[in-house]
Amino acid sequence: MVQQLRKSITGFIFFLVSAAALAQPTQPTSGPLTLKQDAPDRYVVVPGDTLWGISGRYTDSPWRWPELWGLNKEQIQNPHLIYPGYVILLDRARGRLTIGAPGTPGTGPDTPPATAPGTTPAAAPSATAPSATAPTAPGTGRLGPGVRAEALAKEVIPSIPAAAIEPFLSRPLVVEPDGLDKAPTIVGTQTDRVIIAEGNSAYVRGIGNAKDGTWYVYRRGNALVDPDTNETLAYEAIYLGTAQLKRPGEPATVVLTSAVQEIGPGDKLVAAGAVQPLNYAPRAPSVFLKGRVMSIYGSPGRVGEAGPQSIITINRGRADGIEIGHVLALYNLGGTVTDVTKDKQFEDSKIQLPDERAGLAFVFRVFERVSYALIMNITRPVSPLDVVQTP
């Protein structure tokens, strides 16, 4: 009861701080998309924009991005490439967005047909940018998603703020119960050190003749337990640091280049993966999905409260139909109260309260049975055991 009261008070304070966040419908979206009255007719994309933020300029339902662009299923599931300098035009009559060339003044009867990201304009070059010696007159050309891709590859607009999730895009966050058993293992250190510091060498069994130069060091962490079935779905992989391969073989020699926690014999190595740009269209799942928050990243066990930009673990994954780019609604789990008008000894004296809408989360990493999501909008704190579902 005290915990419930504390959570209610915290939620009220959080609501005052986040009053600008609007409540969303509690059922899967089926009505017509509503544009904001102050939605811009023309918007120039700038560095620092996100697909989520751009969508929020036009609608209070950012997960309905595909509808804004009229994307088909294939386009939705592919990366949505938008770059700084692109001009986004709003066709208010159709409720659709298109991309125009830099300098495009806006829509009108003389404006050539524009394109949506993921399509190729009929009159546009297919692979090269406009020539610097023969500039295109403003309003007369269109840029497709492939145009300028080479020059601006590093500037592609991400789905959500990259800084919040970048460390999680190339590192495994979860492992199967036996997922690290066969991974390369630190078996010895220089002069039998118990703890390896940055700059120290270590000897690793299991790397063999692998060509990978950079390796992440891990240790198996807490179990991720499904709150509905009490089944262990996976284990968190605790990131310890980074090592560089100096000499392959058995054992191989590595040098520790960074350490965020103590590292020693028995810790595991995983080859570093390439960071993949996260630019998938924000969208609701095509079917109704419902799950639970298992944990808040960085908080021990089933404790703590999550706010904006917090990372949560949910008990649904690839096997359940979850995909990168899915937007899920967050609900505080309804508790039970006693009806003061009835005798406590009767069963109907207990009343189950409804789940209360708390915000939205964007799924950015998907594993077989577990996913990670970044909390985007929030009106009250989110805790482990709270509910996630199709908005």
C-alpha positions in Angstrom: 0.0 0.0 0.0 2.8 2.4 0.9 4.6 1.5 -2.4 1.4 2.1 -4.3 0.9 5.5 -2.6 4.6 6.5 -3.2 4.2 5.6 -6.9 1.0 7.6 -7.2 2.6 10.7 -5.7 5.7 10.3 -7.9 3.4 9.8 -10.9 1.5 13.0 -10.1 4.7 15.0 -9.9 6.0 13.4 -13.1 2.7 14.3 -14.8 3.1 18.0 -13.9 6.7 18.0 -15.4 5.5 16.2 -18.5 2.2 18.0 -19.1 3.1 18.6 -22.7 2.9 14.9 -23.5 -0.6 14.1 -24.7 -2.6 11.0 -23.8 -3.0 8.5 -26.7 -5.9 6.2 -27.5 -5.9 2.9 -25.6 -6.9 0.7 -28.5 -5.0 -0.1 -31.8 -5.3 2.8 -34.2 -8.1 2.5 -36.7 -9.4 6.0 -37.2 -8.2 8.5 -39.8 -4.8 10.2 -39.2 -5.2 13.7 -37.8 -2.6 16.3 -38.7 -1.7 19.1 -36.2 -3.2 22.5 -37.0 0.3 24.1 -36.9 2.0 21.3 -39.0 4.4 23.0 -41.4 3.7 23.0 -45.2 7.5 22.9 -45.8 10.2 21.7 -43.4 13.9 21.5 -44.1 15.6 18.5 -42.3 18.6 19.6 -40.2 21.3 17.6 -38.4 20.0 16.4 -35.1 16.5 15.6 -36.4 15.0 12.2 -35.9 12.2 10.4 -37.7 10.3 10.4 -34.4 10.8 14.2 -34.0 9.8 15.0 -37.6 6.7 12.8 -37.3 5.8 14.7 -34.1 5.7 18.0 -36.0 2.8 16.7 -38.1 0.8 14.4 -35.8 0.3 13.5 -32.1 0.7 9.9 -33.1 4.4 9.6 -34.2 4.1 5.8 -34.7 1.8 6.5 -37.7 4.8 7.6 -39.8 4.0 5.1 -42.6 0.6 6.6 -43.1 2.1 10.1 -43.4 4.2 8.8 -46.3 1.8 6.3 -47.8 4.4 3.5 -47.4 3.7 -0.1 -48.3 4.7 -3.1 -46.1 8.0 -3.6 -47.9 9.0 0.0 -47.6 8.0 0.1 -43.9 10.3 -2.9 -43.1 13.3 -1.3 -44.9 15.5 1.6 -43.5 13.9 4.9 -44.1 16.7 7.1 -45.5 16.3 10.9 -45.0 19.2 13.3 -44.9 19.9 16.8 -43.7 19.0 19.3 -46.4 16.0 17.3 -47.6 12.8 19.4 -47.9 9.6 17.7 -46.6 6.4 19.0 -48.2 3.0 18.5 -46.7 0.0 17.8 -49.0 -2.8 18.8 -46.7 -5.5 17.6 -49.1 -4.2 14.0 -49.0 -2.6 14.2 -45.5 0.7 12.9 -47.0 4.4 14.0 -46.8 6.8 14.0 -49.8 10.4 15.0 -50.3 11.3 17.9 -52.5 14.7 19.4 -53.6 16.5 21.9 -51.4 15.1 25.4 -52.0 11.6 24.1 -52.9 9.2 26.9 -51.8 6.3 24.6 -51.1 3.4 22.8 -52.6 1.2 24.3 -55.3 -0.3 23.6 -58.8 3.1 24.3 -60.5 5.1 22.0 -58.1 6.4 18.8 -59.9 5.3 15.5 -58.3 7.4 14.7 -55.3 8.5 11.4 -53.8 8.5 9.5 -50.5 11.6 8.0 -49.0 12.1 4.5 -50.3 10.9 5.3 -53.8 12.7 6.6 -56.9 11.4 9.7 -58.6 10.9 9.3 -62.4 13.0 12.4 -63.4 15.7 12.1 -60.8 19.2 10.6 -61.3 19.3 7.1 -59.8 22.7 7.2 -58.1 24.4 10.5 -58.3 23.9 13.9 -56.9 23.2 17.0 -59.1 26.3 18.3 -60.7 28.0 21.2 -58.9 28.8 22.9 -62.2 25.1 22.8 -63.3 23.0 23.5 -60.3 19.3 22.6 -60.4 17.0 25.6 -60.2 15.0 25.7 -57.0 11.6 24.0 -57.3 12.5 22.1 -60.5 14.2 19.0 -59.3 13.5 16.2 -56.8 15.8 14.1 -54.7 15.2 10.4 -54.3 16.5 8.5 -51.3 19.6 7.3 -53.2 20.6 10.8 -54.2 23.4 12.2 -52.0 23.6 8.9 -50.1 27.3 8.6 -50.7 28.2 12.1 -49.6 25.9 12.1 -46.6 26.0 8.4 -45.6 27.2 9.4 -42.1 24.4 12.0 -41.7 21.4 9.8 -42.3 18.6 10.9 -39.9 18.1 8.2 -37.2 14.7 7.0 -36.0 15.3 8.1 -32.4 18.1 10.0 -30.6 21.3 8.1 -31.4 23.2 9.2 -28.3 20.8 7.4 -26.1 21.2 4.0 -27.6 24.4 4.0 -29.6 26.4 1.9 -27.1 23.7 -0.7 -27.4 23.5 -1.1 -31.2 26.7 -3.1 -31.7 26.9 -4.9 -28.3 24.9 -8.0 -27.5 22.6 -7.1 -24.6 21.3 -10.6 -23.8 22.5 -14.1 -24.2 20.9 -17.5 -24.1 21.5 -19.5 -20.8 24.5 -21.2 -22.4 25.3 -18.4 -24.9 28.7 -17.5 -23.5 29.8 -21.1 -22.6 31.7 -21.5 -25.8 32.9 -17.9 -26.2 36.7 -17.2 -26.1 37.7 -17.0 -22.4 40.5 -15.1 -20.6 42.6 -17.8 -19.1 45.7 -15.9 -17.9 47.2 -12.5 -17.4 50.6 -10.9 -17.3 52.4 -11.8 -14.1 49.3 -13.6 -12.9 47.4 -10.4 -12.2 43.9 -10.9 -10.6 42.5 -7.7 -12.2 43.4 -6.6 -15.7 43.6 -2.8 -16.2 43.6 -0.8 -19.4 46.8 -1.3 -21.3 47.5 -4.8 -19.7 47.8 -7.9 -21.8 45.8 -11.1 -21.3 45.8 -14.6 -22.8 42.6 -15.9 -24.3 41.6 -19.5 -25.2 39.1 -20.0 -28.1 40.0 -17.1 -30.5 42.2 -19.3 -32.7 42.8 -17.8 -36.1 39.9 -15.4 -36.0 40.4 -12.3 -38.2 38.4 -9.9 -35.9 40.7 -7.3 -34.4 38.4 -5.7 -31.8 36.6 -7.7 -29.1 34.2 -6.8 -26.4 34.6 -8.3 -22.9 31.5 -9.7 -21.2 30.3 -11.5 -18.1 26.9 -13.1 -17.7 24.6 -11.0 -15.7 21.1 -11.3 -14.1 18.5 -13.6 -15.5 15.7 -12.0 -17.5 12.6 -13.8 -16.1 9.2 -13.6 -17.8 6.9 -12.1 -15.1 3.9 -14.0 -16.7 5.4 -17.5 -16.8 8.3 -17.2 -14.4 10.5 -18.7 -17.1 14.1 -17.5 -17.7 14.1 -16.2 -21.2 17.8 -15.1 -21.3 20.5 -13.4 -19.3 21.8 -9.9 -19.5 25.3 -9.6 -20.9 27.3 -7.2 -18.7 29.7 -5.2 -20.8 33.1 -4.9 -19.1 35.4 -3.3 -21.7 37.2 -3.6 -25.1 40.3 -5.6 -26.1 42.4 -5.5 -29.2 43.9 -8.7 -30.7 47.7 -8.6 -30.8 48.6 -12.2 -31.6 46.2 -15.0 -32.8 46.7 -18.6 -31.8 46.0 -20.8 -28.8 46.2 -19.0 -26.5 45.9 -15.7 -28.3 47.2 -12.4 -26.8 44.9 -9.4 -26.4 45.5 -5.9 -25.0 42.8 -4.3 -23.0 42.0 -0.9 -24.6 39.2 0.1 -22.2 37.5 -1.1 -19.0 34.3 0.1 -17.4 34.4 -2.7 -14.7 37.0 -5.0 -13.3 38.1 -7.7 -15.7 39.9 -11.0 -14.9 40.3 -14.6 -15.8 37.1 -16.4 -16.7 35.6 -13.3 -18.4 34.4 -13.9 -22.0 35.1 -12.2 -25.3 32.7 -11.5 -28.2 33.8 -10.1 -31.6 32.8 -6.4 -31.9 30.1 -5.9 -34.5 29.6 -3.0 -36.8 27.2 -0.3 -35.6 24.1 -0.3 -37.8 22.3 3.0 -38.4 18.9 2.9 -36.8 16.5 4.5 -39.3 13.5 2.3 -39.4 10.0 3.9 -39.7 8.3 4.3 -36.3 5.1 2.2 -36.6 2.6 0.3 -34.5 2.7 -3.6 -34.8 0.3 -4.8 -37.5 -1.4 -7.1 -34.9 -2.3 -6.6 -31.3 0.7 -7.4 -29.0 0.8 -7.3 -25.3 3.7 -7.9 -22.9 5.4 -6.8 -19.7 8.4 -4.7 -18.7 10.9 -7.1 -17.2 13.6 -4.7 -16.1 14.9 -1.1 -16.4 18.5 -1.1 -17.8 20.9 -0.2 -15.1 18.5 -0.9 -12.2 18.9 -4.1 -10.1 16.2 -6.6 -10.4 12.5 -5.6 -10.4 13.0 -2.2 -8.8 13.3 1.4 -9.9 11.3 3.7 -12.0 12.0 4.7 -15.6 11.6 8.1 -17.2 12.1 9.6 -20.6 15.1 8.2 -22.5 15.3 5.2 -20.2 15.9 1.8 -21.7 13.5 -1.1 -20.7 13.6 -4.8 -21.3 10.3 -6.4 -22.4 9.3 -10.1 -22.5 8.4 -10.2 -26.2 10.8 -10.7 -29.1 11.2 -11.9 -32.6 9.3 -15.1 -31.9 6.3 -13.0 -30.9 6.3 -10.7 -34.0 8.3 -7.8 -32.5 10.4 -5.8 -35.0 12.8 -2.9 -34.9 10.8 0.3 -35.2 7.7 -1.0 -33.4 6.2 1.6 -31.1 4.5 0.2 -28.0 2.2 2.0 -25.5 3.2 1.8 -21.9 0.7 1.2 -19.1 1.1 1.2 -15.3 -0.2 -2.1 -14.1 -3.5 -1.7 -12.3 -3.5 -2.7 -8.6 -6.3 -3.8 -6.3 -8.2 -1.7 -3.7 -10.7 -2.6 -1.1 -14.3 -1.4 -1.6 -14.9 0.5 1.7 -18.6 0.1 1.3 -18.4 -3.7 1.6 -17.2 -6.1 4.3 -13.5 -7.1 3.7 -14.4 -10.8 4.2 -16.3 -11.0 1.0 -14.5 -11.7 -2.3 -16.2 -8.9 -4.2 -14.7 -6.4 -1.7 -11.5 -6.4 -3.8 -11.6 -4.2 -6.9 -9.1 -4.7 -9.8 -8.1 -1.2 -11.1 -7.6 -0.7 -14.8 -4.1 -0.3 -16.3 -3.3 3.4 -16.8 -1.6 4.8 -19.9 1.9 6.1 -19.1 3.6 6.8 -22.4 5.3 5.3 -25.5 8.4 3.3 -26.2 10.4 2.6 -29.4 11.8 -0.9 -29.9 15.5 -0.7 -31.1 17.0 -4.1 -30.4 15.1 -7.4 -30.9 16.3 -10.8 -29.8 14.4 -14.1 -30.1 12.3 -13.8 -26.9 13.4 -10.4 -25.5 13.5 -6.8 -26.8 14.9 -3.5 -25.7 13.0 -0.3 -26.1 13.7 3.4 -25.4 11.0 5.4 -23.6 10.0 8.3 -25.8 6.9 10.0 -24.4 5.8 9.7 -20.8 3.2 11.1 -18.4 4.0 9.0 -15.4 6.9 6.8 -14.3 7.2 3.2 -15.6 8.2 0.3 -13.4 9.1 -3.3 -13.9 6.0 -5.5 -14.3 4.1 -2.6 -16.1 2.4 -3.4 -19.4 3.4 -2.8 -23.0 1.0 -3.2 -25.9 0.1 -2.1 -29.4 -0.9 1.6 -29.2 
